[in-house]
Amino acid sequence: MRDDVKLTLRKASKGVVVLVFASVAFLFLISWMWWHIVTSTIKYVVADLASQSGISSNLLYGVVIIATIPFFWAIAKYLQGIWLFLRGLANPLRLYKSIYGIIIVVYVGVFFLAMFFVSRDSLAYKYCAATPEGIKFFDDRVKDPVYGVQAEPCTLDQIVEMRRTVHPELGPQRVQVADVRTYAFFEPVTGHPRIWYHKTSAGDYEFFDRMGNDPATGEPLRVIDQQTREDAIRLQDQRAAAPQQAEKQRVELERLATARKAEQQKASNILADKERRASYLLARSLTSKVEFVVSAEMASRAPMDSFAAAVVKNLKSNGKTSSNFVFSPSFITSGEFDMFFDGRGGSDIQEMPLSAMGNNILLARVNTNYVKPGTSSVGLITASIVASFRIISSRDGSVVDGFEIEAVGAGTSEGDAKTAALGHILEKLGQHGY
């Protein structure tokens, strides 16, 4: 009898142990399942919200864990006891009859509302339909209810076009670079480029603040590098030097124009001088070279051709050859005679063919001192004449000889008195060897 009792107790104890282990295992299973439900739910909610909104998952984990405390408390209360759990599955409407069930339903609804609001800008997860009214997007792969166009996953171009309607500044923006040499094209810490560029057909650089395509041409922008920076600096230096170069060219052109004008003026002056000198001559050559080319004037710049002819005759009587047919009246009236007489006509003499016509130039300037009635005889008139003579070299215009002769003549008229005085001067001229 005792053995039967012992055997029965032993079996009972084994059953209790098994039951205890089974209960513990069941509790562990329930705990694990509950923990798995909680963590999986939180992960699912966080993953969906993060992917649709772009918000930090760490922030979302913190918010969701705290915000879902009432949700999981309600689930725990609602599913209290296995019998109640099974009863709840059998009667779904019971979920709406319990405060805990209502909390669960509200949280589920809030989740989908939150997904709707945070996913409004998640165009990468949308479906687009290109309709005549423009691009429309949907949350599911459906047909547009108006045009019946099948929605497909939105492409990058469609997303950019839709975003640009909301954000006109979307895409690369022009960057105004005042000085390429000093502009910070690269990050100072990492050295990574901060600027993209497009080079125009004219060779100019256009800079942008981000990657993308050129708004004007649609060509892809290129990221800046050191070689491009150096080329932009070289181009900037060329452009900066262009005004200076243009100014230098302008100055050079003005200099050339001034020089050309000066040359033209010089040529014009040379021609004018040539014509002027030609106007001083009646003859450019003689049948034979003479010793003296003769010209005479009054002090008032009036030609004295008769006195010049008398001087030529006087020279001939003294065995010297001469001619008074070389100079024209304008030689005297223009003042060139005076230039020669004063020894300042060397440049003109060297340019005129005088040395080929005579060895020297004899110039006579006649000045009347006075004309008055005579004192010795009634009716006579006396005249005092001074004749200044210059012998000029026909090669260089230098003064070879110079002297004055004064004489007094008498006559019944002023003209006769002057003629007599000039005759006496010619007589005295021979005394000087002329």
C-alpha positions as CSV (number, residue, x, y, z in Angstrom):
1,M,0.0,0.0,0.0
2,R,2.8,2.3,0.9
3,D,4.6,1.5,-2.3
4,D,1.5,2.4,-4.3
5,V,1.3,5.7,-2.5
6,K,4.9,6.4,-3.1
7,L,4.6,5.5,-6.8
8,T,1.5,7.7,-7.1
9,L,3.3,10.6,-5.3
10,R,6.4,10.2,-7.6
11,K,4.2,10.3,-10.7
12,A,2.3,13.3,-9.3
13,S,5.6,15.2,-8.6
14,K,6.8,14.5,-12.1
15,G,3.6,15.9,-13.4
16,V,3.9,19.0,-11.3
17,V,7.4,19.5,-12.5
18,V,6.4,19.1,-16.1
19,L,3.4,21.4,-15.5
20,V,5.7,24.0,-13.9
21,F,8.2,23.9,-16.8
22,A,5.4,24.0,-19.3
23,S,3.9,27.0,-17.5
24,V,7.3,28.8,-17.5
25,A,7.8,28.0,-21.1
26,F,4.4,29.3,-22.0
27,L,5.0,32.5,-20.1
28,F,8.3,32.9,-21.9
29,L,6.6,32.3,-25.2
30,I,3.8,34.8,-24.4
31,S,6.4,37.4,-23.3
32,W,8.5,36.8,-26.3
33,M,5.5,37.1,-28.6
34,W,4.3,40.2,-26.8
35,W,7.8,41.8,-27.1
36,H,8.0,40.8,-30.7
37,I,4.6,42.4,-31.4
38,V,5.6,45.6,-29.7
39,T,9.0,45.9,-31.4
40,S,7.8,44.8,-34.8
41,T,4.9,47.3,-34.6
42,I,7.3,50.2,-33.6
43,K,9.8,49.2,-36.3
44,Y,7.1,49.1,-39.0
45,V,5.6,52.4,-38.0
46,V,9.1,54.1,-37.8
47,A,10.2,52.6,-41.1
48,D,7.2,53.8,-43.0
49,L,7.2,57.3,-41.5
50,A,11.0,57.7,-42.0
51,S,10.9,56.5,-45.6
52,Q,7.9,58.7,-46.5
53,S,8.9,61.9,-44.6
54,G,12.7,61.8,-44.4
55,I,12.6,62.5,-40.7
56,S,15.4,61.1,-38.6
57,S,14.6,57.5,-37.5
58,N,16.1,58.2,-34.0
59,L,13.6,61.1,-33.5
60,L,10.8,58.9,-34.8
61,Y,11.7,56.0,-32.5
62,G,11.6,58.4,-29.5
63,V,8.3,59.9,-30.5
64,V,6.6,56.6,-31.5
65,I,7.8,54.7,-28.4
66,I,6.4,57.4,-26.1
67,A,3.3,58.0,-28.1
68,T,2.3,54.3,-28.4
69,I,2.3,53.7,-24.6
70,P,-1.5,54.1,-24.5
71,F,-1.8,52.0,-27.6
72,F,0.0,48.9,-26.2
73,W,-1.6,49.4,-22.8
74,A,-5.0,49.3,-24.5
75,I,-4.0,46.1,-26.4
76,A,-2.8,44.5,-23.1
77,K,-6.0,45.4,-21.4
78,Y,-8.1,44.3,-24.3
79,L,-6.5,40.9,-24.6
80,Q,-6.4,40.1,-20.9
81,G,-6.9,36.4,-20.4
82,I,-6.8,33.8,-23.1
83,W,-10.5,33.4,-22.8
84,L,-11.2,37.1,-23.4
85,F,-8.8,37.0,-26.2
86,L,-10.6,34.2,-28.0
87,R,-13.9,35.9,-27.3
88,G,-12.6,39.0,-28.9
89,L,-11.6,37.2,-32.0
90,A,-15.0,35.6,-32.2
91,N,-16.8,38.9,-31.8
92,P,-15.0,41.7,-33.8
93,L,-17.6,44.3,-32.9
94,R,-16.5,43.9,-29.3
95,L,-13.5,46.1,-30.3
96,Y,-15.8,49.1,-30.7
97,K,-17.6,48.4,-27.4
98,S,-14.5,48.7,-25.2
99,I,-12.6,51.8,-24.3
100,Y,-9.4,49.8,-25.0
101,G,-10.6,48.7,-28.3
102,I,-11.6,52.3,-29.3
103,I,-8.0,53.4,-28.3
104,I,-6.6,50.7,-30.5
105,V,-8.8,51.7,-33.5
106,V,-8.0,55.4,-33.0
107,Y,-4.3,54.7,-33.1
108,V,-4.6,52.7,-36.2
109,G,-6.6,55.5,-37.9
110,V,-4.0,58.1,-36.6
111,F,-1.2,56.0,-38.2
112,F,-2.8,56.1,-41.6
113,L,-3.6,59.8,-41.3
114,A,0.0,60.4,-40.3
115,M,1.2,58.4,-43.3
116,F,-1.0,60.5,-45.6
117,F,0.3,63.9,-44.3
118,V,4.0,62.9,-44.1
119,S,3.9,61.3,-47.6
120,R,2.4,64.3,-49.4
121,D,5.9,65.3,-50.7
122,S,7.2,61.7,-51.0
123,L,7.0,61.9,-54.8
124,A,9.5,59.0,-55.2
125,Y,6.8,56.7,-53.8
126,K,4.0,58.1,-55.9
127,Y,2.5,57.1,-59.2
128,C,2.3,59.8,-61.9
129,A,0.0,60.2,-64.9
130,A,0.8,62.7,-67.7
131,T,-2.6,64.3,-68.5
132,P,-3.5,67.2,-70.8
133,E,-3.8,69.3,-67.6
134,G,-0.3,68.4,-66.5
135,I,1.2,65.7,-64.3
136,K,-1.0,64.3,-61.6
137,F,0.2,61.9,-58.9
138,F,-1.5,59.2,-56.8
139,D,-0.7,57.0,-53.9
140,D,-1.5,53.8,-55.8
141,R,-1.1,52.5,-59.3
142,V,-4.5,53.6,-60.6
143,K,-5.9,55.3,-63.7
144,D,-6.6,59.0,-63.7
145,P,-10.3,59.3,-63.1
146,V,-10.8,62.0,-65.7
147,Y,-8.6,61.0,-68.6
148,G,-8.1,57.3,-67.8
149,V,-4.3,57.6,-68.1
150,Q,-2.6,54.8,-66.3
151,A,-0.4,56.0,-63.4
152,E,3.2,54.7,-63.4
153,P,6.0,55.2,-60.8
154,C,7.1,58.9,-61.1
155,T,10.3,59.5,-63.0
156,L,13.0,62.0,-61.9
157,D,12.0,64.5,-64.6
158,Q,8.4,64.3,-63.5
159,I,9.3,64.8,-59.9
160,V,11.5,67.8,-60.8
161,E,8.8,69.4,-62.9
162,M,6.2,69.0,-60.1
163,R,8.6,70.3,-57.5
164,R,9.5,73.4,-59.6
165,T,5.8,74.5,-59.6
166,V,6.1,74.8,-55.8
167,H,9.7,75.8,-55.6
168,P,10.6,78.0,-58.5
169,E,14.2,78.3,-57.2
170,L,14.6,74.6,-57.6
171,G,17.7,73.6,-59.5
172,P,21.1,75.2,-60.0
173,Q,21.2,78.9,-59.3
174,R,23.7,81.3,-60.9
175,V,26.5,82.4,-58.6
176,Q,28.0,85.9,-59.3
177,V,31.8,85.6,-58.9
178,A,33.3,89.1,-58.8
179,D,36.9,87.9,-58.6
180,V,37.8,84.4,-59.7
181,R,41.2,84.6,-58.2
182,T,39.9,85.1,-54.6
183,Y,36.6,83.3,-54.7
184,A,36.4,80.2,-52.5
185,F,35.5,77.5,-55.0
186,F,36.4,74.7,-52.6
187,E,35.5,73.8,-49.0
188,P,38.4,75.0,-46.8
189,V,38.3,71.8,-44.6
190,T,37.6,68.9,-47.0
191,G,38.8,70.5,-50.2
192,H,35.7,69.4,-52.0
193,P,34.3,71.6,-54.8
194,R,31.4,74.0,-54.0
195,I,30.7,75.2,-57.5
196,W,29.6,73.8,-60.8
197,Y,30.1,75.6,-64.1
198,H,29.1,75.8,-67.8
199,K,31.4,77.2,-70.5
200,T,29.6,79.2,-73.2
201,S,30.3,79.2,-76.9
202,A,32.0,82.6,-76.4
203,G,34.4,81.0,-73.9
204,D,32.9,82.7,-70.8
205,Y,32.3,80.7,-67.5
206,E,28.9,80.6,-65.8
207,F,29.0,79.4,-62.2
208,F,26.2,77.6,-60.3
209,D,25.7,76.6,-56.7
210,R,24.7,72.9,-57.3
211,M,24.8,70.1,-59.7
212,G,22.2,69.8,-62.5
213,N,21.7,71.2,-66.0
214,D,22.3,74.6,-67.5
215,P,18.9,76.4,-67.4
216,A,19.5,78.0,-70.8
217,T,21.0,75.1,-72.8
218,G,20.0,72.0,-70.8
219,E,23.6,70.8,-70.9
220,P,24.9,69.0,-67.8
221,L,26.9,71.2,-65.4
222,R,30.5,70.2,-64.6
223,V,32.0,70.4,-61.2
224,I,34.9,72.9,-60.8
225,D,38.5,71.7,-60.6
226,Q,41.8,73.4,-60.3
227,Q,42.5,73.4,-64.0
228,T,39.2,75.1,-64.7
229,R,39.9,77.6,-62.0
230,E,43.3,78.5,-63.5
231,D,41.7,78.8,-66.9
232,A,39.0,81.1,-65.5
233,I,41.7,83.2,-63.8
234,R,43.6,83.5,-67.1
235,L,40.4,84.5,-68.9
236,Q,39.6,87.1,-66.2
237,D,43.2,88.5,-66.5
238,Q,42.8,88.8,-70.2
239,R,39.5,90.6,-69.9
240,A,41.0,92.9,-67.3
241,A,43.9,93.7,-69.5
242,A,41.7,94.2,-72.6
243,P,40.8,97.8,-71.7
244,Q,44.5,98.6,-71.0
245,Q,45.4,97.0,-74.3
246,A,42.7,98.8,-76.1
247,E,43.9,102.1,-74.5
248,K,47.4,101.3,-75.5
249,Q,46.3,100.6,-79.1
250,R,44.2,103.8,-79.1
251,V,47.3,105.8,-77.9
252,E,49.4,104.0,-80.5
253,L,46.8,104.7,-83.3
254,E,46.7,108.4,-82.2
255,R,50.5,108.5,-82.2
256,L,50.5,107.0,-85.7
257,A,47.8,109.3,-86.8
258,T,49.7,112.3,-85.4
259,A,52.9,111.1,-87.0
260,R,51.1,110.6,-90.3
261,K,49.5,114.0,-90.0
262,A,52.9,115.5,-89.2
263,E,54.5,113.7,-92.2
264,Q,51.7,115.0,-94.4
265,Q,52.1,118.5,-93.0
266,K,55.9,118.1,-93.4
267,A,55.3,117.0,-97.0
268,S,52.9,119.9,-97.5
269,N,55.4,122.3,-96.0
270,I,58.2,120.9,-98.2
271,L,56.0,121.3,-101.2
272,A,54.9,124.8,-100.1
273,D,58.5,125.8,-99.5
274,K,59.5,124.3,-102.8
275,E,56.8,126.4,-104.5
276,R,57.7,129.4,-102.5
277,R,61.4,129.2,-103.5
278,A,60.4,128.6,-107.1
279,S,58.4,131.8,-107.0
280,Y,61.5,133.7,-106.1
281,L,63.3,132.8,-109.3
282,L,62.8,134.0,-112.9
283,A,65.3,131.5,-114.2
284,R,66.4,128.1,-112.8
285,S,69.6,128.1,-115.0
286,L,71.8,130.3,-117.1
287,T,73.7,129.6,-120.3
288,S,76.9,129.9,-118.3
289,K,77.8,130.2,-114.6
290,V,78.5,133.8,-113.6
291,E,80.5,135.3,-110.7
292,F,77.6,137.3,-109.3
293,V,73.8,137.0,-109.2
294,V,72.6,140.6,-108.6
295,S,69.4,141.9,-107.0
296,A,68.6,145.4,-105.7
297,E,65.7,146.9,-103.7
298,M,64.6,150.1,-102.1
299,A,64.4,150.1,-98.3
300,S,60.6,149.9,-98.8
301,R,60.9,146.5,-100.4
302,A,60.4,147.9,-103.9
303,P,62.5,146.2,-106.7
304,M,65.2,148.4,-108.3
305,D,65.7,146.6,-111.6
306,S,67.4,149.5,-113.3
307,F,70.0,149.9,-110.5
308,A,70.6,146.1,-110.6
309,A,71.2,146.3,-114.3
310,A,73.6,149.2,-113.7
311,V,75.5,147.2,-111.1
312,V,75.7,144.3,-113.7
313,K,77.1,146.8,-116.2
314,N,79.5,148.1,-113.7
315,L,80.8,144.6,-112.8
316,K,81.2,143.8,-116.5
317,S,83.4,146.9,-116.9
318,N,85.5,145.6,-114.1
319,G,85.9,142.3,-115.9
320,K,83.4,140.3,-113.7
321,T,80.5,138.3,-115.1
322,S,77.0,138.7,-113.5
323,S,73.3,138.5,-114.1
324,N,70.3,140.4,-112.8
325,F,67.7,138.1,-114.4
326,V,67.7,135.3,-111.8
327,F,65.4,136.7,-109.0
328,S,61.7,137.6,-109.4
329,P,60.0,140.7,-108.0
330,S,58.4,138.5,-105.2
331,F,61.9,137.7,-104.0
332,I,61.9,141.3,-102.8
333,T,58.3,142.0,-102.0
334,S,57.9,138.8,-99.9
335,G,60.9,139.8,-97.6
336,E,63.2,136.9,-98.8
337,F,65.7,139.6,-100.0
338,D,65.9,140.8,-96.4
339,M,66.5,137.2,-95.1
340,F,69.4,136.8,-97.5
341,F,70.7,140.3,-96.8
342,D,70.9,139.5,-93.1
343,G,72.6,136.2,-93.6
344,R,69.5,134.1,-92.6
345,G,68.7,132.6,-96.0
346,G,71.1,129.7,-95.8
347,S,68.5,126.9,-95.8
348,D,66.7,128.4,-98.8
349,I,69.9,129.1,-100.7
350,Q,71.0,125.5,-100.3
351,E,67.6,124.3,-101.7
352,M,67.7,126.7,-104.6
353,P,69.8,126.2,-107.7
354,L,71.7,129.4,-107.1
355,S,75.2,127.8,-106.7
356,A,74.8,126.4,-110.2
357,M,74.2,129.8,-111.7
358,G,76.6,132.0,-109.7
359,N,79.4,131.9,-107.2
360,N,78.1,134.7,-105.1
361,I,75.0,136.8,-104.6
362,L,75.3,140.5,-104.7
363,L,72.5,142.3,-102.9
364,A,72.1,146.1,-102.8
365,R,69.6,148.0,-100.6
366,V,69.2,151.6,-101.5
367,N,67.9,154.2,-99.0
368,T,67.4,157.9,-99.5
369,N,68.8,160.1,-96.7
370,Y,67.3,163.4,-98.0
371,V,66.2,165.3,-101.0
372,K,66.4,169.1,-100.8
373,P,66.9,172.2,-102.9
374,G,70.5,173.1,-103.6
375,T,72.3,176.0,-101.9
376,S,74.9,176.9,-104.6
377,S,72.6,177.4,-107.6
378,V,69.0,178.3,-107.9
379,G,66.7,175.6,-109.3
380,L,69.0,172.7,-108.4
381,I,68.0,169.8,-106.1
382,T,70.4,167.7,-104.2
383,A,69.8,164.1,-103.0
384,S,71.7,162.0,-100.5
385,I,71.6,158.2,-101.1
386,V,73.1,155.4,-99.0
387,A,73.5,152.0,-100.7
388,S,74.2,148.9,-98.5
389,F,75.9,146.0,-100.2
390,R,76.1,142.3,-99.2
391,I,78.1,139.6,-100.9
392,I,76.5,136.3,-100.0
393,S,77.9,132.8,-100.7
394,S,75.6,130.9,-103.1
395,R,76.6,127.7,-101.4
396,D,75.5,128.3,-97.8
397,G,74.2,131.8,-97.5
398,S,77.0,133.1,-95.4
399,V,78.0,136.8,-95.7
400,V,81.3,137.1,-97.6
401,D,81.5,140.9,-97.7
402,G,79.5,143.9,-96.7
403,F,79.8,147.6,-96.9
404,E,77.9,150.9,-97.4
405,I,78.4,153.6,-100.0
406,E,76.9,157.1,-99.5
407,A,76.8,159.7,-102.3
408,V,75.1,163.0,-103.0
409,G,73.8,163.9,-106.4
410,A,72.4,167.1,-107.9
411,G,69.8,167.7,-110.7
412,T,67.0,169.9,-111.8
413,S,64.5,167.3,-110.5
414,E,64.4,164.8,-107.6
415,G,64.7,162.0,-110.1
416,D,67.8,163.5,-111.7
417,A,69.4,164.2,-108.3
418,K,68.9,160.5,-107.2
419,T,70.2,159.2,-110.5
420,A,73.3,161.3,-110.2
421,A,73.8,160.1,-106.6
422,L,73.4,156.4,-107.7
423,G,76.0,157.1,-110.5
424,H,78.5,158.3,-107.9
425,I,77.7,155.1,-105.8
426,L,78.5,152.9,-108.9
427,E,81.8,154.8,-109.3
428,K,82.7,154.1,-105.7
429,L,81.6,150.5,-106.1
430,G,84.4,149.9,-108.5
431,Q,86.8,151.1,-105.8
432,H,85.6,148.1,-103.7
433,G,86.5,145.8,-106.5
434,Y,82.9,145.3,-107.8
